[in-house]
Structure formats: structure tokens, C-alpha cells
């Protein structure tokens, strides 16, 4: 999504502060309304539709909702996006999409470009009556049981879908990337699919680890996605994890990334 934002003349300080705050809260409000409306629709559809039809509909609607949300942010001048690199992955054979994870919006960025994408999510979100209804309809994968998560992820890949999996398992706690977990290697090995690395860059710490939800960032925020190396399905998981983390550290050494804030929460 390469949306060019028109630059207006500079505003006085207080007016600019108020305008930035309005754009931030409006953007969060749009996302909240979309999620609420989608949940109202998703709850009955989960029980009425066959699994495959519900999955396809759920993932398709989430994809389009996220595209609409990002376009709205671009139109109001809150963000600039350069996400088109992901378009090259459409229609390719099943693989794990493995980005770094600097902010909370990262999954939205990726899903907005790749329809039908499977996603591994926190079980607490999937179990939430309001937040998790759409994700349950899309048959996104819960992360509370490692064995079950791996089995469901492998099955989804064998059905021909891509899988979004952040190798860190949570937002980055250090620069340029946190410790890579072994689940990405285990799933790739069992499914015998490649791992496509993706680099997410941003010039703002907005929604990074430890960022308060309603703290006002400086606007506009720029997000850029780039494709990295594609790793073959590993034979030795431990060796692969070490190699993958080293690759990310080297490739992101000069990347535009915000420093994570101090946080003791293990949220996503």
C-alpha cells in the first residue's frame, strides 16, 4: 500500500498537538469499531458455516478490514506505508512468513497485503468474547499448547496457506531483534516448507513494547516492509534458529527501528 500523504503547511504548536491527538484517537476508534462490528457478525457465522467456508470468509474479511484501516490512516495523514514488497508472495507455494516484530501493528501490516494468511495468536485474545470472534471464525491458531499449535500450523500449511509467525514470539524487547524461539524451526521442519524473512521498519516507537496505548506519538509515522532471505525447511532446528537470529541481527543492524520501552508484561 503505497499511499502518498499530502503535506500541509506547518500548524501552530497547540493546534498541531490537538490535530495529532485527534488523528491517533480517531485511528484507534476506527479499528475498535471495525473489530466490534466484525465480532457481531462473526459469532453466528462461526456456528452456521462449514469450517472451510468460515475460514475463507473470516480471513478474507479481516484482510479487507485491515486494508481499509491502513488506507484510512494514510488518508488522514497519520501514517505513510510502503508495504508492496509483500505482493510478490501472493500465489506462491505455502511458506512461513517470518517478520521481526517492533510494534503491535505489525500483524495488521502483513495481513493487509496477503489474503488467506494463517496467523498464530495469543490464546487469551482468541478466548475473548468480543476480540476473538473474528479470529476464531478465521481459524487462527492459538499458542497455549506447543504441540497443538504445531499440529494446527502444519495442517494449515498443508492446506496451501501461508503462515504468519513472528520468530520472537512477542514484540521486540531489544534492538534489532529479540531472541528467536524454536517454534518457527519446528513448524518449518515438520511441514517441510521454507521460511521467508520479512523486515519491518518504522521511525516511531508507537505501540512498541511498553508503549502506553493512548500516548500520543509524533505524526506522521512511516512503515516500510522489505523481503529478506528465504530459508529452506531446516533439518536441524537448533542450528536453524541460531542461524536465523544471526541473519536478522546482521540484516537489521542499520535498519530504522524504535528502541523498545521498558516493560515487564509478556503481551504481544
Backbone torsions as a table, in degrees:
resi	resn	phi	psi	omega
1	UNK	NA	97.2	-177.9
2	UNK	-99.9	83.8	-175.7
3	UNK	-100.8	120.6	178.6
4	UNK	-88.8	128.0	-178.2
5	UNK	-99.7	129.1	-179.7
6	UNK	-71.0	131.8	-179.0
7	UNK	-91.0	121.9	179.4
8	UNK	-89.6	168.7	176.9
9	UNK	-64.5	150.8	-178.8
10	UNK	-57.5	140.0	178.3
11	UNK	-97.7	154.8	170.9
12	UNK	-58.6	155.1	-172.4
13	UNK	-53.3	-51.8	-176.3
14	UNK	-67.3	-40.0	179.3
15	UNK	-65.0	-40.7	178.8
16	UNK	-64.1	-41.0	178.3
17	UNK	-61.0	-44.7	179.7
18	UNK	-65.3	-40.1	-179.8
19	UNK	-66.4	-42.4	177.7
20	UNK	-62.8	-43.7	179.3
21	UNK	-62.0	-41.3	179.5
22	UNK	-62.1	-40.6	-179.7
23	UNK	-68.1	-39.9	178.8
24	UNK	-62.5	-49.9	-176.6
25	UNK	-70.4	-33.1	176.2
26	UNK	-64.5	-43.5	178.6
27	UNK	-61.7	-44.4	177.4
28	UNK	-64.3	-36.4	178.7
29	UNK	-66.0	-41.4	177.6
30	UNK	-59.6	-45.7	179.6
31	UNK	-62.9	-40.7	179.2
32	UNK	-64.6	-42.2	179.3
33	UNK	-65.8	-43.6	177.9
34	UNK	-59.2	-44.2	-180.0
35	UNK	-64.4	-40.2	-179.6
36	UNK	-66.2	-47.4	-179.5
37	UNK	-63.8	-39.9	-179.7
38	UNK	-66.7	-36.6	178.7
39	UNK	-64.7	-40.1	178.2
40	UNK	-59.6	-37.4	179.9
41	UNK	-79.5	-35.9	-172.4
42	UNK	-72.3	-32.0	-176.9
43	UNK	-58.4	-53.9	178.9
44	UNK	-68.4	-34.7	-178.5
45	UNK	-64.5	-32.1	179.5
46	UNK	-59.0	-37.5	-177.8
47	UNK	-90.0	-22.8	-175.3
48	UNK	-90.7	-33.1	-173.0
49	UNK	-93.5	147.4	170.8
50	UNK	-59.6	155.9	-174.0
51	UNK	-54.2	-52.4	-174.6
52	UNK	-65.0	-40.3	179.2
53	UNK	-67.3	-43.5	177.8
54	UNK	-62.4	-40.4	178.5
55	UNK	-61.5	-48.3	-178.7
56	UNK	-63.9	-44.1	179.4
57	UNK	-65.3	-44.7	-178.9
58	UNK	-61.1	-46.6	-179.1
59	UNK	-68.7	-37.1	179.3
60	UNK	-65.1	-43.0	-179.3
61	UNK	-69.6	-37.8	176.0
62	UNK	-63.0	-42.8	177.7
63	UNK	-56.8	-49.5	-177.4
64	UNK	-70.7	-35.4	177.6
65	UNK	-63.9	-41.3	178.7
66	UNK	-68.1	-37.0	175.7
67	UNK	-61.6	-44.3	178.9
68	UNK	-62.2	-42.2	-179.6
69	UNK	-62.2	-46.9	-179.6
70	UNK	-67.1	-36.9	177.3
71	UNK	-64.3	-38.1	177.2
72	UNK	-61.9	-43.9	178.1
73	UNK	-61.3	-37.1	179.1
74	UNK	-70.1	-41.7	-177.8
75	UNK	-63.6	-39.6	-179.4
76	UNK	-83.2	0.8	175.6
77	UNK	80.0	15.6	-179.7
78	UNK	-78.9	-32.3	-174.4
79	UNK	-142.4	156.9	169.2
80	UNK	-122.1	136.1	-175.2
81	UNK	-125.0	138.1	169.9
82	UNK	-131.0	88.4	-172.5
83	UNK	-116.9	3.4	-169.3
84	UNK	-66.4	-16.6	179.6
85	UNK	-58.7	-30.1	-178.7
86	UNK	-69.4	-20.5	-177.0
87	UNK	-60.9	-26.0	179.9
88	UNK	-65.4	-17.9	-177.3
89	UNK	-87.2	-12.0	-178.7
90	UNK	-63.6	135.4	176.5
91	UNK	79.8	-1.7	178.5
92	UNK	-81.4	166.6	-179.2
93	UNK	-61.7	159.5	-178.3
94	UNK	-54.6	140.2	178.8
95	UNK	-158.8	165.1	172.5
96	UNK	-92.4	125.3	174.7
97	UNK	-91.3	115.7	-170.2
98	UNK	-122.2	90.5	177.8
99	UNK	-92.9	160.7	162.8
100	UNK	-69.6	168.9	-167.7
101	UNK	-136.5	69.6	-176.6
102	UNK	-73.8	-30.7	-174.3
103	UNK	-139.9	170.4	-177.0
104	UNK	-70.9	-18.2	-176.0
105	UNK	-87.5	-1.9	-172.3
106	UNK	-58.0	-44.3	-179.8
107	UNK	-62.9	-37.1	177.9
108	UNK	-61.6	-42.6	179.8
109	UNK	-59.3	-46.6	-175.7
110	UNK	-72.2	-47.0	-177.3
111	UNK	-63.9	-30.3	-179.5
112	UNK	-65.2	-18.8	-178.4
113	UNK	-105.0	-17.8	-173.2
114	UNK	-126.2	95.8	178.2
115	UNK	-67.9	148.0	178.1
116	UNK	81.4	4.5	-176.6
117	UNK	-70.4	131.6	171.7
118	UNK	-81.1	156.3	-175.8
119	UNK	-145.9	138.0	174.1
120	UNK	-94.4	127.7	-174.1
121	UNK	-127.7	161.6	173.8
122	UNK	-63.8	137.2	-179.7
123	UNK	-61.9	-32.7	-178.8
124	UNK	-64.2	-32.0	177.1
125	UNK	-73.9	-44.3	179.2
126	UNK	-62.6	-32.3	-178.6
127	UNK	-83.1	-11.4	-179.6
128	UNK	-69.2	125.2	-175.6
129	UNK	-57.8	-35.0	-177.3
130	UNK	-94.7	-43.6	-175.7
131	UNK	-79.2	-28.8	-170.3
132	UNK	-94.1	-5.7	-174.1
133	UNK	-61.4	-47.2	-179.8
134	UNK	-65.2	-38.6	179.0
135	UNK	-67.7	-35.6	177.6
136	UNK	-67.4	-40.6	177.1
137	UNK	-61.7	-39.5	179.3
138	UNK	-73.8	-4.8	-178.5
139	UNK	57.6	41.8	170.4
140	UNK	-66.3	156.8	-166.9
141	UNK	-99.8	129.7	179.9
142	UNK	-81.8	151.7	-172.1
143	UNK	-109.7	14.6	-173.2
144	UNK	-80.2	-22.2	177.3
145	UNK	-122.9	116.7	-175.1
146	UNK	-59.8	-46.2	-177.7
147	UNK	-63.6	-45.7	-180.0
148	UNK	-65.3	-40.4	178.7
149	UNK	-60.0	-46.4	-179.3
150	UNK	-64.3	-44.2	-179.5
151	UNK	-61.6	-44.4	179.8
152	UNK	-67.2	-39.5	179.4
153	UNK	-65.0	-43.6	178.7
154	UNK	-63.0	-43.3	179.3
155	UNK	-62.4	-40.0	179.4
156	UNK	-65.6	-41.9	177.2
157	UNK	-63.3	-39.6	179.6
158	UNK	-68.6	-18.7	174.9
159	UNK	-81.2	-4.1	175.0
160	UNK	103.5	10.2	-177.8
161	UNK	-97.3	158.5	166.9
162	UNK	-82.8	155.2	179.4
163	UNK	-123.8	123.7	174.3
164	UNK	-86.5	120.4	-179.0
165	UNK	-143.3	116.1	177.5
166	UNK	-79.8	116.9	-175.6
167	UNK	-58.1	-27.4	179.2
168	UNK	-75.5	-23.8	-178.8
169	UNK	81.3	-10.6	179.0
170	UNK	-160.3	172.5	178.1
171	UNK	-62.6	150.1	-175.4
172	UNK	-56.9	132.8	177.5
173	UNK	-104.2	-3.9	177.3
174	UNK	-156.3	161.1	179.2
175	UNK	-95.1	144.3	-2.8
176	UNK	-87.0	-9.5	-178.8
177	UNK	-157.3	148.6	176.7
178	UNK	-79.7	-176.3	-179.5
179	UNK	-64.5	135.3	178.1
180	UNK	-83.4	132.3	-179.5
181	UNK	-89.5	159.4	-174.6
182	UNK	-76.1	-13.1	-175.4
183	UNK	-61.1	-34.6	180.0
184	UNK	-63.5	-39.2	177.8
185	UNK	-71.4	-39.1	179.6
186	UNK	-62.9	-45.0	-179.4
187	UNK	-67.1	-44.6	179.9
188	UNK	-61.5	-39.8	-179.7
189	UNK	-67.1	-46.9	-177.3
190	UNK	-69.0	-37.2	180.0
191	UNK	-83.7	-15.3	-176.2
192	UNK	55.5	52.9	177.0
193	UNK	-125.5	155.2	178.6
194	UNK	-76.5	165.6	177.2
195	UNK	-115.6	113.8	179.3
196	UNK	-94.9	113.4	178.6
197	UNK	-78.2	146.5	178.6
198	UNK	-134.0	137.4	179.1
199	UNK	-106.3	121.6	176.2
200	UNK	-104.3	124.8	179.0
201	UNK	-121.7	145.2	176.0
202	UNK	-152.0	153.1	-179.3
203	UNK	-99.6	12.3	-177.0
204	UNK	-134.4	144.3	174.4
205	UNK	-83.4	9.8	-179.0
206	UNK	-56.0	123.0	-179.9
207	UNK	65.1	20.6	169.3
208	UNK	-73.5	174.6	-179.0
209	UNK	-57.2	123.6	178.9
210	UNK	90.0	-3.1	-178.8
211	UNK	-77.5	124.3	176.8
212	UNK	-63.2	137.2	-172.3
213	UNK	-56.2	-38.8	-174.0
214	UNK	-103.7	17.6	172.3
215	UNK	-74.8	135.9	-176.5
216	UNK	-83.5	123.0	176.6
217	UNK	-88.9	167.8	171.0
218	UNK	-75.7	135.3	-178.5
219	UNK	-117.0	155.7	-2.8
220	UNK	-79.5	157.0	176.9
221	UNK	-100.4	137.1	179.3
222	UNK	-106.5	133.8	175.0
223	UNK	-124.2	135.0	179.8
224	UNK	-137.2	135.8	177.1
225	UNK	-117.3	137.5	176.9
226	UNK	-131.4	148.0	175.1
227	UNK	-85.1	138.0	175.9
228	UNK	-108.3	-154.6	-178.8
229	UNK	-70.6	146.8	174.0
230	UNK	-104.2	117.8	-179.2
231	UNK	-90.8	138.5	173.2
232	UNK	-67.8	160.3	175.9
233	UNK	-55.6	128.7	-174.3
234	UNK	-77.0	154.9	171.3
235	UNK	-99.8	-34.0	177.5
236	UNK	-116.7	111.0	-172.8
237	UNK	-65.6	-44.1	-177.0
238	UNK	-62.8	-44.3	178.1
239	UNK	-62.7	-40.5	179.9
240	UNK	-62.6	-44.7	-178.2
241	UNK	-61.8	-42.8	178.0
242	UNK	-62.7	-43.9	-179.6
243	UNK	-65.9	-40.6	-179.0
244	UNK	-64.8	-44.7	179.4
245	UNK	-64.5	-41.4	178.4
246	UNK	-62.7	-39.0	179.0
247	UNK	-63.8	-46.9	178.9
248	UNK	-59.9	-43.5	-177.9
249	UNK	-62.5	-40.7	179.3
250	UNK	-70.3	-46.6	-175.4
251	UNK	-69.0	-28.7	-177.6
252	UNK	-99.7	8.3	-175.3
253	UNK	-57.6	-37.5	-178.5
254	UNK	-110.7	16.8	-177.1
255	UNK	-74.9	157.0	176.1
256	UNK	-83.3	102.4	-175.9
257	UNK	-138.7	142.8	177.4
258	UNK	-82.2	147.3	174.8
259	UNK	-74.3	129.2	178.2
260	UNK	-65.1	146.9	178.0
261	UNK	-86.7	160.1	-180.0
262	UNK	-65.9	130.2	178.5
263	UNK	-154.6	140.9	177.4
264	UNK	-102.2	-1.3	-178.6
265	UNK	-80.8	144.7	175.2
266	UNK	-102.7	50.6	178.9
267	UNK	-88.6	172.0	-179.6
268	UNK	-92.8	NA	NA
